Amino acid sequence: QAVFTGRADPYDAGMRVRREVLGDAHVDRATAGADSFTGDFQELITRYAWGEVWTRDGLDRRTRSAVTLTALISGGHLEELAFHTRAALRNGLTPAEIKEVLIQTAVYCGVPAANTAFRVVGTVIREETTPEA
């Protein structure tokens, strides 16, 4: 038997956090590309990943980014790793701290996974931290 807790729908909070963490351009691309096949999925991740998990008390966004990077490396999700590296920088992790996360993953996720992650993350960090000419 379902029990109504009176909690507000987390979609709007999720969209706000999703935009703050990933940036408007990324979210706009993801949502604009949604169609009748992928639209429900976009709604699901906004509501639950961003509205339920990323809005929780208990971990700050820097910590959530570090955990997310580790999980993505462990799962070999390189495309997600690239935009979550941008999110980690936006959430206040420094390139040096991200490097330490990657070194930690070498022990727990494997050297090959960390090696690939260093390549992906290094490219993103250079793109995000190199001043334009």
N, C-alpha and C positions, 0 to 999 in steps of 0.2 A: 504494500500500500504506500503510495507516494505521499510525502509530507511536504507541504508548501512552506518554505522558510521565509517567504516575504522578501527575498533578495531581489535586487534590481537585475534586469537583463544586463550581462556584462559586455554586450557588443560595443556600445559607444565608448566605454572605458578602454576596451581592447583596441579599438581603432585609434584612439588617442595615443595609447602607449606604443602601438605598432608603428605609427607615424613618427613618434619621438625617437624610437630606438632605431628603426630602419631608414627613416627619412621619407619625405613625401614622394620623391621621384620613384623610389623602389615600390612603395605601396601603390602609387598611382599606376605603375606598369602592371603590377600583379592584379589589381582589381579591374583595370581596363581590359586586360586580356581574358577575364573570366567570361565564360559563356554558359549555356545550359548544362554542359557537362562538368565544368570546374567551379561554377559559381557557388554551389553548396559547400565545396571544400574551402573556398576563400572565406565564406561566412563561418564555417567551423573553426578554422585556425584563428580568425579574429576574435571570435567569442571565447574560445577555450584556451588556446595557447597564450594569446595576448590579454584577454579580458579576465580569465580565471587564474592563470599561473603568473604571468609577468606583473600583475597588479597586486599580488599577495604581499603582505608584510612578512618579515623574516629574513629576506635576503635583499640586499640593495642591487641595483641594476649592474654595477660592476661585477659583483659576484655571480649574478645570473649569467652575464656574458661569459665569464670564465668557465662556468659549468657548461654552458651551451657550446663553446668552442671545443671543449674536451669531448662532449657527446658526439659532436659532428665529426671530429677526427676519428673517434672510435668506430663510428658507423661508416666512415669513408664517404661522407656527404660533402664533396668538394665544392659544388656550386653553392650550397648553403654556407659552407665555411667562408667563402669569399665575402658574401654580404653580411654575415655575422661578425666578421673581422672589422668591417666598417662600423657596424653597430657597437662593437666593443670599444673602438676608439671614441665613438660618439658618447658612449657611456662612461668615459673617463679612464679606461685602461690605457696605459702607455705602451709604446712598442716594446720597451724592456719587460714590462709585466706580461705582455702577450708572449714574448719569447720564452719566459719562464713557464708559462702554461704549456707551451709546445714541448719544452724539455721534459716537463713532468709527464706529458703524454707518451714520450718515448719509452718510459719505464712501464707504464700501465696499459698502453694501447699498442705498443710495438714500435720499433725503430722505423720500419718501412712506412707506417702511417704517419709518424712524426716527420720523416723526411719529406714526404709528399706535402704535408701541412706546411712545413717551412717554405716550400716553393710557392704554394698558393698564397699563404699569409704574407710572405715577403713581398710578393708582387703588389698586393693590396696596400701594404704599409708604405711602400715606395710611391704608389699612385696617390695616396692620401696625404703624405707628409712632404713630398717634394714640391717646392714652390714652382708655380708656372713661370715660364720665361717671358 
